[in-house]
Amino acid sequence: MTEPSEWLIYRGAGEPHDGMDRLPPPPPWRDFTGRENGGPGADGSQDRRLGAYRHLAELHRPGAEELEMINAALYLRRPLLVTGSPGAGKSTLAHSVAYELGLGDVLKWSIVSRSTLQDGLYHYDAIARLQDVQIAAQGGFGGAAGSPGAVEGIGSYIRLGPLGTALLPSDTPRVLLIDELDKSDIDLPNDLLNVLEEGEFPIPELERIADRLPDGEAEVLTADGTKVRVRDGRVRCRAFPFVVLTSNGERDFPAPLMRRCIHLELGRPDHNRLATFVRAHLGDEAARAGDDLITHFLERSRSELLAADQLLNAIHLTAAAAPPSRDRLADLLIQRLDRPR
């Protein structure tokens, strides 16, 4: 262990120093390096969600009810609505399914209070197209084929959102995570009903001019950053995506949405599950060294709202702190979420 102050990088001394040279690598769940390599998982999302040491946690298996509900959603091609407290592993579930079944990178739609169905489906940049048309007209190109803003190039101004990308036709389903749906306004859950039921949606900007497009197709950009062709202005799935909707339980959802979903509620994790969680992210040694923190975390969680990622932060950081300040630092990092301190 280091001395109480030796782990500090910023010391508040008011003078420049080379302390950043001593900053250790980031914890695995906050490591954003390697994104430039490309390919599935290149953004590091699998390691951040499942843990860089997930092979050490392979003996852990989800509970029977959890497995049954996940497979029910897969068999029935229905969305899976996962509720539970913050840090219970709701979002990780989507990454786990995608990783085990080889379904590629998870498409993520993070919901905020201003999110609309349109955000999830696609965005049409009409202003950019208008600007290009004006520039082409000033250059004497007008609406000539191949000129900026021309009809056949309209797809360049359309980008599919996460939901729109998940509904593209493919032989295997994509995994779509609609995260924290309970943060949305009152209309979004109802707005999702038709799309989730029918597995298709129109792009009116393409439908109107489909007869003027080559073979009725336009090339648009996906949420992944790749280009695909959309025919007749409609996106229709062949394999319905595995959709995971998560909620912290802060609100109730309308009955029409509930009946279209398979509902799974994740309970409070026990000692074994938390130890496996720590082992997957930090390795065996860290899990053993932090066993007392896991026990203390479980005791507090009986009466306080805590998140498992707080425990990860505490175990990772206290490994660099001396014993006198270890417990105090852990308590500072693991603060209850259900009321301000």
Residue pairs with C-beta under 8 A, 6 or more apart in sequence:
1 321
1 322
1 323
1 326
2 320
2 321
2 322
3 322
4 321
4 322
4 324
4 325
5 11
6 322
7 320
7 321
9 19
9 20
9 22
9 23
10 19
11 17
11 19
24 320
25 31
26 32
27 281
27 282
27 312
27 313
27 316
28 47
28 48
28 51
28 52
28 53
28 281
28 282
29 47
29 48
29 49
29 51
29 281
29 309
29 312
30 48
31 44
31 47
31 48
31 52
32 44
33 44
34 42
34 44
35 42
35 43
35 44
36 42
40 104
40 105
41 47
41 105
43 105
45 95
45 105
45 106
45 108
46 95
46 98
46 99
46 105
49 91
49 92
49 95
49 96
50 92
50 95
50 96
50 99
50 280
51 57
51 277
51 279
51 280
51 281
51 282
52 281
53 279
53 280
53 281
53 282
53 283
53 284
54 280
56 279
56 280
56 283
56 284
57 276
57 277
57 279
57 280
59 276
60 272
60 273
60 276
61 67
62 70
65 264
66 93
66 264
66 266
69 80
69 262
69 263
69 264
70 80
70 93
70 97
70 264
72 78
72 262
73 79
73 80
73 242
73 262
74 97
74 242
76 262
77 240
78 260
78 261
78 262
79 196
79 243
79 244
79 245
79 260
79 261
79 262
80 93
80 242
80 243
80 244
80 245
80 261
80 262
80 264
81 181
81 245
81 246
81 247
81 253
81 257
81 258
81 261
81 262
81 263
81 264
82 90
82 93
82 244
82 245
82 246
82 247
82 264
82 265
82 266
83 90
83 246
83 247
83 248
83 249
83 263
83 264
83 265
83 266
84 90
84 248
84 249
84 265
84 266
84 267
85 248
85 249
85 266
85 268
85 305
85 307
86 248
86 305
86 307
86 337
87 306
87 307
87 308
87 309
87 310
88 266
88 267
88 268
88 269
88 308
89 266
89 269
89 277
89 308
90 244
90 246
90 247
90 266
91 177
91 179
91 244
91 246
93 244
94 106
94 175
94 176
94 177
94 242
94 244
95 106
95 175
95 177
97 103
97 175
97 242
97 244
98 104
98 105
98 106
98 175
98 242
103 172
103 173
103 174
103 175
103 242
104 174
104 175
105 224
106 175
106 176
106 177
107 162
107 163
107 165
107 166
107 174
107 175
107 176
107 177
107 223
107 224
107 241
108 162
108 176
108 177
108 179
109 115
109 119
109 120
109 161
109 162
109 163
109 176
109 177
109 178
109 179
110 179
110 180
111 178
111 179
111 180
111 181
111 183
111 184
111 188
112 183
112 184
113 183
113 184
113 185
114 185
115 183
115 184
115 185
115 188
116 188
116 191
117 163
117 188
117 191
117 192
117 195
118 161
119 161
120 161
120 162
120 163
120 164
120 178
121 160
121 161
121 163
121 164
121 195
121 201
122 158
122 159
122 160
122 161
122 164
122 203
122 220
123 158
123 159
123 161
124 157
124 158
124 203
124 205
125 157
125 158
125 159
126 157
128 157
129 149
129 154
129 157
130 149
132 148
132 149
133 143
133 148
133 149
135 148
135 149
136 142
136 143
136 144
136 147
136 148
136 149
136 150
141 147
141 148
143 149
143 150
143 151
144 150
145 152
146 152
146 153
151 209
151 212
151 213
152 212
152 213
152 214
152 218
154 205
154 206
154 209
154 213
154 218
155 206
155 218
155 219
155 220
155 221
155 230
156 219
156 221
158 203
158 205
158 206
158 218
158 220
158 221
159 220
159 221
159 222
159 223
160 168
160 220
160 221
160 222
160 223
160 228
160 235
161 223
162 176
162 178
162 223
163 176
163 178
163 195
164 201
164 222
164 223
164 235
165 174
165 222
165 223
165 224
166 174
166 175
166 176
166 237
166 241
166 243
167 195
167 199
167 200
167 201
167 235
167 236
167 237
167 241
168 174
168 222
168 228
168 235
168 237
169 235
169 236
169 237
169 238
170 237
170 238
170 239
171 238
171 239
172 239
173 239
173 240
173 241
173 242
174 241
174 242
175 241
175 242
175 244
176 241
176 242
176 243
176 244
177 244
177 246
178 243
178 244
178 245
178 246
179 246
180 246
180 247
180 248
181 188
181 189
181 245
181 246
181 247
181 253
182 247
182 248
182 249
182 250
182 251
182 253
183 250
189 253
189 254
189 257
190 254
190 256
190 257
192 257
193 256
193 257
193 260
195 201
196 243
196 260
197 260
199 236
199 237
199 240
200 234
200 235
200 236
200 237
201 234
201 235
202 233
202 234
202 235
203 220
203 230
203 233
203 234
203 235
204 233
205 233
206 213
206 218
206 230
206 232
206 233
207 232
207 233
207 234
208 233
210 216
210 232
210 233
215 231
216 231
216 232
216 233
217 229
217 230
217 231
218 229
218 230
218 233
219 227
219 228
219 229
219 230
220 227
220 228
220 229
220 230
221 227
222 228
245 261
247 253
268 301
269 277
269 308
270 298
271 294
271 295
271 298
274 294
274 297
274 298
274 308
274 311
275 287
275 291
275 294
277 308
277 311
277 312
278 286
278 287
278 290
278 294
278 311
278 312
278 315
279 286
279 287
281 312
282 290
282 312
282 315
282 316
286 315
286 316
286 319
287 294
287 315
289 315
289 319
290 311
290 314
290 315
290 318
290 319
293 311
293 314
293 315
293 318
293 330
294 311
294 315
296 330
297 306
297 310
297 311
297 314
297 334
300 306
300 334
300 336
304 336
304 337
304 338
305 336
305 337
305 338
306 334
306 336
306 337
307 337
310 333
310 334
310 335
311 334
313 333
313 334
314 329
314 330
314 333
314 334
317 329
317 333
318 326
318 329
318 330
321 329
335 341
